Amino acid sequence: MHTSDLSYNVEPLGRCWTISFCHIPHGTFDRRVDALRAAVRDADRVRRMGHRVTVVVARPQGAPLAERVVRPAP
């Protein structure tokens, strides 16, 4: 089976949040946590197909923290 290293990026899009996959934004969410939940849910689905998946979460603008990387459980 062919596997890939895939990355979902949760990032701000104006006043909303989006999930970027393959550098293309997919969907808009009013809250960062809603975008994160959707990204992790889909990342888990893709992981079960045999791919290695990472979810990178941007911090709200102005936050003094770096982005966060989440890896779904194996």
N, CA, C and O of each residue as an XYZ file, in Angstrom:
296
protein
N       0.846     -1.187      0.000
C       0.000      0.000      0.000
C       0.883      1.239      0.000
O       1.878      1.296      0.723
N       0.533      2.204     -0.787
C       1.259      3.470     -0.854
C       0.823      4.347      0.317
O      -0.374      4.521      0.546
N       1.783      4.904      1.061
C       1.455      5.828      2.139
C       2.136      7.159      1.885
O       3.121      7.243      1.152
N       1.603      8.182      2.494
C       2.146      9.529      2.338
C       2.206     10.212      3.692
O       1.505      9.827      4.628
N       3.053     11.234      3.788
C       3.055     12.124      4.939
C       2.168     13.300      4.575
O       2.480     14.059      3.657
N       1.069     13.451      5.288
C       0.090     14.485      4.977
C      -0.020     15.461      6.129
O       0.171     15.090      7.287
N      -0.327     16.710      5.810
C      -0.440     17.732      6.834
C      -1.718     18.533      6.640
O      -1.999     19.030      5.549
N      -2.485     18.648      7.712
C      -3.646     19.527      7.766
C      -3.215     20.765      8.535
O      -2.579     20.643      9.581
N      -3.544     21.942      8.048
C      -3.171     23.184      8.726
C      -4.428     23.952      9.111
O      -5.233     24.316      8.254
N      -4.588     24.192     10.404
C      -5.696     24.998     10.911
C      -5.148     26.408     11.053
O      -4.224     26.641     11.832
N      -5.711     27.349     10.303
C      -5.147     28.691     10.283
C      -6.229     29.751     10.136
O      -7.317     29.468      9.636
N      -5.927     30.981     10.575
C      -6.913     32.054     10.470
C      -7.170     32.439      9.016
O      -6.274     32.405      8.172
N      -8.417     32.804      8.755
C      -8.821     33.278      7.437
C      -9.758     34.447      7.682
O     -10.971     34.274      7.798
N      -9.178     35.642      7.760
C      -9.966     36.805      8.142
C     -10.407     36.667      9.591
O      -9.576     36.485     10.481
N     -11.716     36.752      9.832
C     -12.244     36.591     11.193
C     -12.623     35.150     11.494
O     -13.075     34.850     12.599
N     -12.449     34.257     10.533
C     -12.803     32.848     10.686
C     -11.537     31.996     10.719
O     -10.421     32.515     10.699
N     -11.731     30.704     10.769
C     -10.642     29.732     10.721
C     -10.906     28.772      9.578
O     -12.061     28.509      9.241
N      -9.847     28.246      8.977
C      -9.994     27.295      7.881
C      -9.018     26.142      8.075
O      -8.071     26.234      8.855
N      -9.263     25.073      7.361
C      -8.351     23.935      7.327
C      -7.738     23.923      5.937
O      -8.454     23.812      4.942
N      -6.426     24.036      5.861
C      -5.744     23.957      4.574
C      -5.147     22.567      4.437
O      -4.504     22.053      5.353
N      -5.369     21.982      3.292
C      -4.824     20.666      2.979
C      -4.280     20.765      1.571
O      -5.003     21.160      0.657
N      -3.032     20.417      1.378
C      -2.371     20.568      0.079
C      -2.403     22.030     -0.372
O      -2.582     22.310     -1.557
N      -2.232     22.950      0.558
C      -2.156     24.389      0.312
C      -3.460     24.986     -0.226
O      -3.458     26.072     -0.806
N      -4.570     24.270     -0.029
C      -5.875     24.764     -0.472
C      -6.792     24.845      0.746
O      -6.962     23.846      1.445
N      -7.399     26.030      1.023
C      -8.307     26.118      2.164
C      -9.598     25.334      1.918
O     -10.175     25.383      0.832
N     -10.032     24.617      2.942
C     -11.254     23.815      2.864
C     -12.151     24.175      4.035
O     -11.834     23.853      5.181
N     -13.248     24.829      3.767
C     -14.230     25.157      4.784
C     -13.839     26.342      5.640
O     -12.663     26.692      5.742
N     -14.831     26.950      6.251
C     -14.597     28.022      7.206
C     -15.357     27.701      8.480
O     -16.440     27.116      8.448
N     -14.779     28.088      9.581
C     -15.335     27.809     10.900
C     -15.282     29.091     11.713
O     -14.299     29.829     11.648
N     -16.323     29.359     12.472
C     -16.347     30.558     13.310
C     -15.351     30.469     14.458
O     -14.797     31.481     14.888
N     -15.126     29.255     14.951
C     -14.231     29.082     16.092
C     -13.060     28.178     15.734
O     -13.201     27.214     14.981
N     -11.907     28.513     16.289
C     -10.687     27.730     16.062
C     -10.880     26.291     16.506
O     -10.440     25.370     15.818
N     -11.528     26.080     17.639
C     -11.720     24.730     18.163
C     -12.577     23.883     17.223
O     -12.354     22.677     17.113
N     -13.543     24.483     16.548
C     -14.361     23.733     15.598
C     -13.530     23.292     14.389
O     -13.680     22.170     13.905
N     -12.667     24.165     13.912
C     -11.779     23.805     12.794
C     -10.808     22.707     13.231
O     -10.536     21.779     12.469
N     -10.293     22.809     14.444
C      -9.367     21.790     14.956
C     -10.057     20.434     15.056
O      -9.487     19.419     14.656
N     -11.259     20.409     15.576
C     -11.993     19.139     15.695
C     -12.233     18.510     14.326
O     -12.066     17.302     14.157
N     -12.621     19.320     13.355
C     -12.868     18.804     12.006
C     -11.577     18.268     11.382
O     -11.589     17.223     10.731
N     -10.471     18.979     11.579
C      -9.191     18.539     11.020
C      -8.744     17.225     11.640
O      -8.296     16.323     10.932
N      -8.863     17.113     12.958
C      -8.444     15.880     13.638
C      -9.334     14.715     13.234
O      -8.847     13.602     13.034
N     -10.629     14.959     13.113
C     -11.561     13.900     12.707
C     -11.188     13.372     11.318
O     -11.144     12.159     11.110
N     -10.918     14.282     10.361
C     -10.559     13.826      9.020
C      -9.165     13.221      8.999
O      -8.922     12.247      8.285
N      -8.242     13.790      9.777
C      -6.888     13.228      9.849
C      -6.930     11.802     10.388
O      -6.175     10.949      9.921
N      -7.790     11.530     11.352
C      -7.921     10.183     11.889
C      -8.442      9.224     10.825
O      -7.983      8.086     10.728
N      -9.394      9.683     10.034
C      -9.933      8.863      8.941
C      -8.835      8.512      7.935
O      -8.721      7.366      7.500
N      -8.031      9.510      7.572
C      -6.960      9.307      6.597
C      -5.850      8.423      7.194
O      -5.255      7.611      6.484
N      -5.579      8.580      8.483
C      -4.579      7.751      9.152
C      -4.981      6.280      9.118
O      -4.134      5.405      8.934
N      -6.258      6.012      9.294
C      -6.734      4.615      9.253
C      -6.562      4.004      7.866
O      -6.562      2.781      7.725
N      -6.413      4.846      6.840
C      -6.150      4.347      5.487
C      -4.667      4.067      5.278
O      -4.267      3.628      4.200
N      -3.840      4.319      6.309
C      -2.428      3.966      6.233
C      -1.466      5.117      6.038
O      -0.268      4.882      5.879
N      -1.935      6.343      6.044
C      -1.062      7.503      5.846
C      -0.575      8.055      7.185
O      -1.237      7.888      8.209
N       0.567      8.702      7.173
C       1.063      9.415      8.345
C       0.525     10.842      8.258
O       0.695     11.515      7.242
N      -0.121     11.296      9.323
C      -0.837     12.567      9.285
C      -0.406     13.459     10.444
O      -0.205     12.992     11.565
N      -0.270     14.738     10.156
C       0.018     15.746     11.165
C      -1.004     16.868     11.019
O      -1.377     17.249      9.909
N      -1.455     17.394     12.171
C      -2.336     18.559     12.176
C      -1.553     19.704     12.802
O      -1.132     19.611     13.956
N      -1.355     20.777     12.055
C      -0.620     21.946     12.532
C      -1.653     23.039     12.808
O      -2.434     23.413     11.933
N      -1.637     23.543     14.048
C      -2.652     24.507     14.473
C      -1.993     25.856     14.742
O      -1.129     25.967     15.612
N      -2.399     26.875     13.997
C      -1.895     28.229     14.227
C      -2.527     28.775     15.502
O      -3.646     28.408     15.860
N      -1.809     29.640     16.169
C      -2.353     30.315     17.352
C      -3.135     31.541     16.891
O      -2.893     32.053     15.798
N      -4.061     32.013     17.706
C      -4.769     33.244     17.339
C      -3.774     34.385     17.131
O      -2.736     34.438     17.791
N      -4.090     35.284     16.224
C      -3.195     36.389     15.919
C      -2.897     37.189     17.181
O      -3.804     37.521     17.945
N      -1.632     37.493     17.391
C      -1.206     38.249     18.561
C      -0.837     37.379     19.745
O      -0.309     37.887     20.734
N      -1.103     36.065     19.672
C      -0.733     35.174     20.774
C       0.785     35.008     20.785
O       1.392     34.882     19.722
N       1.409     35.006     21.966
C       2.863     34.925     22.041
C       3.410     33.507     21.872
O       4.606     33.292     22.067
N       2.579     32.548     21.519
C       3.005     31.157     21.408
C       3.162     30.749     19.949
O       2.521     31.311     19.061
N       4.020     29.766     19.715
C       4.229     29.245     18.372
C       3.061     28.331     18.002
O       2.242     27.985     18.853
N       2.991     27.944     16.724
C       1.949     27.024     16.291
C       2.103     25.701     17.024
O       3.172     25.393     17.551
N       1.041     24.930     17.055
C       1.046     23.663     17.758
C       0.890     22.537     16.750
O       0.122     22.659     15.796
N       1.616     21.437     16.957
C       1.528     20.277     16.077
C       0.843     19.148     16.840
O       1.251     18.799     17.948
N      -0.202     18.582     16.237
C      -0.951     17.483     16.837
C      -0.818     16.275     15.929
O      -1.042     16.368     14.723
N      -0.456     15.152     16.508
C      -0.378     13.908     15.740
C      -1.413     12.944     16.302
O      -1.334     12.584     17.476
N      -2.383     12.517     15.498
C      -3.374     11.556     15.991
C      -2.703     10.283     16.478
O      -1.651      9.893     15.971
N      -3.307      9.645     17.454
C      -2.749      8.420     18.038
C      -2.602      7.339     16.977
O      -3.442      7.229     16.084
N      -1.535      6.535     17.067
C      -1.327      5.477     16.079
C      -2.341      4.367     16.138
O      -2.267      3.421     15.354
